[in-house]
Amino acid sequence: MTAKIIDGKAIAERLRAQIAAEVQQRVDAGLPRPGLATVLVGDNPASQIYVRMKHKACEQVGIQSFSRTLPADASQADVEAVVDELNADPRVHGILVQLPLPPGLDEERVLGRIRLEKDVDGFHPLNIGRLAQKGREPLFVPCTPAGIMVLLEEAGVNLEGARAVVLGRSNIVGMPVALLLLRRNATVTVCHSRTRDLPAVTREADVLIAAVGRAEMVRGDWVKPGAVVIDVGVNRVEDPTAKKGYRLVGDVAFDEVKEVAAAITPVPGGVGPMTIAMLLKNTLRAAKLAD
Ligand code: GUN
């Protein structure tokens, strides 16, 4: 069997076109243009690339974007002052503090400072707390996990009673996606570096989410025939034949797993484009909430 490829790039493009149309309708109706502010502290090269991509995506759909950058030695008070200023700015509907913050800064306090109505990343402790509780609704859901749920929906996956295995327990992906799957009545197992006999656990999965950041860790024989595999990893591996000297691979050994799974996301072009599409969607929603 060769797996169906879940084309995140195409799904994200469709979403972006819908968002662009809705933004234009708002503007035509005299409503404020949605605005997103990014806060980047320090000079982590990956973070710089991600933030640049987010600004470009905003521009493409007509969302106004604002950029605040602070040096790596910025104090807690400096960062919080920027958040306060953006909280008070009516042109800014969403605030995104790029993670990770440099060592020494209290991430939880910074994220908790963002006005709940502007928490388009969904990392405010109150939003995460609501996500973790039955019968409570977060105002915003973190973008990568939300994008994964859209991909599963688009692939026609029935999560009700399904066995879902999440590899990785990060605050940004693993934990929130596990909570979202649970809310959809999947039976969820979260695996991590101390999990015993990992391949035996992943082989139980109807839905496998790989979010550990280890190049091609999930092999063909780790996957149950017919499973749906979502690969969140973006890892650089050396490749002298590539123009840049490296290429990007996921946490899943794609060529092996595609022969076993029913459906799989590629890297690049799977989860990545969805993260940004969900950020744009959340920003548009934040603007609507402010009307
Ligand atoms: N760092 C890696 N992914 C993300 C994300 O989705 N949002 C933020 N703010 N930082 C990140």
Residues whose N, C-alpha, C, O or C-beta is under 5 A from the ligand:
A	BS01	GUN	V97 Q98 L99 P100 D121 C143 I172
